[in-house]
C-alpha cells in the first residue's frame, strides 16, 4: 500500500514546494529524483582523473564471467577456484584466494557487485592513487575470504566455499569510510514500486557516507550472527565484514584520515571563497583553512584559498602576504598554470608583484602562451622594482623592450633598449642592441 500511494504523495509534495518557492514543478522534481539505480557520491567531478583500475577491474570481472564462467566446467570451478576449494591442495589454496574474488554465481550477482565497485571505487582511487587502490582491493579480498573461513570453522565447525568480488568491494567501502567520511551520498529509493523495473525513477535520499556504510556493516553483522545461530543464507556476510575491516585497517595504518581531514577543510574553505551569497560560511571557512595550515604551514591550496578569502571583499595586509607565499609554492610544485591564475587575481586586487624570481618565471609562462599583456605586466613590475636583482633586471629590460616592439610601441621599446645599454654596457644584450642600432643607421 505504501509503494502504491507514495508516488501520489511525493508528487503532491513537489507541487506544494514548487508553489511555495515560486518555481516550476519540473525544476523542483529534477532536484529530488535520479535515474541512477545505485548509490553515488555527490559533488564529484567525473571528468577529472579517470579511475583506470576501477574500470579495469569491472571489465575483467565482466569478461571472466561471460567469456569463461558461463562455458567453464562447474566441477573444476568448485574444486579449484573457490575459496576454500572443495578439493584443496598446495597450489589451489593460495591461487583461489585471488581467483575467487573474480568469479560470480550469476549475472545478477556480478552486476550488483560491479555497480557498488563503480560507486565507491571511482571515488577512492582518485584520492589514493591507482597502485595503492589495486593493492588494497586485492588485500581486502584476501582478508575477507580468510575471515569468512575462520569464523565458520571456529563457530560452526565447517568449511565455507565462497566466490565473488563483494569482500574486496567491502574493503574499498571501508577505505571510503576513513578517507571520505565527510562526503554525502545519494541512496536511490524507487518511487514507482514494481513499475521501477520499467522506468527506473528513484527518490534522492541524501545521507552522510558513514551512515550508509554503517548501515551496510550493521546489516552484514546481523546476517552474520544469524548464520552462526543456524539461519540459512547464501550471502557471505562474514566475508563482507572481513573485507570492510581489512579496508578500514589499511586506511588507518597508512593514515588516510589525515588526507581526509585536509580535503574536508579545504572544501569548507573553497565554499567560503566561491559562495555566491554575501558572508556565506566566511568564518567557518577561515577556521577550516587555518586548521589545515596549522597541520602544514606550506600547504599551497590552503594558503591560496585563505588569501582569496581575506581578499574577497577588499584588499588586506594578510591577503597581500599570503598570495605571494601561495604563488611561490605553486611554482615550486611545477603548477605554473595555477600560479599564473593566482598571480593575476593578486595583481588585480593589489597592483603589486611577487618576488623577482617567481615573477620572471610567470613572465616566461605568459609569453609562451602568447598572453602578451600578462607577460608585459610581469616584466614591467620587474623593470620598475628597485629590488630586482641585476641578473633578472638585465633580461627583463631587454625582453620588455622586445615585447613592446612586438605589440606596436617602438618608441617605448627604444626607451627600454636604451636602459639596457646604459645600465648594462657590457651585457651581450647591449652589444646586440648597439650592433642593430649601427646597422639601422647605415
Buried (B, 14 or more C-beta within 10 A) or exposed (E): EEEEEBBEEBEEEBEEBBEEEEEEBEEBBEEBBBEBEBBBBEEEEEEEEEBEBBBEBBEEBBEBBEEEBEEEEEEEBBBBBBBBBEEBEEEBEEBBBBBBBBBBEEEEBBBBBBBBBBBBBBBBBBBBEBEBBBBBBBBBBBBBBBBBBEBBEEBEEEEBBBBBBBBBBBBBBBBBBBBBBBBBBBBBEBBBEEEBEEEBBBBBBEBEBBEBBEEBBEEBBEBBEEBBEEEEEEBBBBBBBBBBBBBBBBBEEBEBEEBBBBBBBBBBBBBBBEBEEEEEBBEBBBBBBBBBBEEEEEBBBBBBBBBBBBBBEEEBEEBBEBBBBBBBBBBEEEBBEBBBBBBBBBBEBBEEBBBBBBBBBBBBBBBEEEBBEBBBBBBBBBBEBEEBBEEBBBBBBBBBBBBBBEBEBEEBBBBBBBBBBEEBEEBEBBEBBBEEEEEEEE
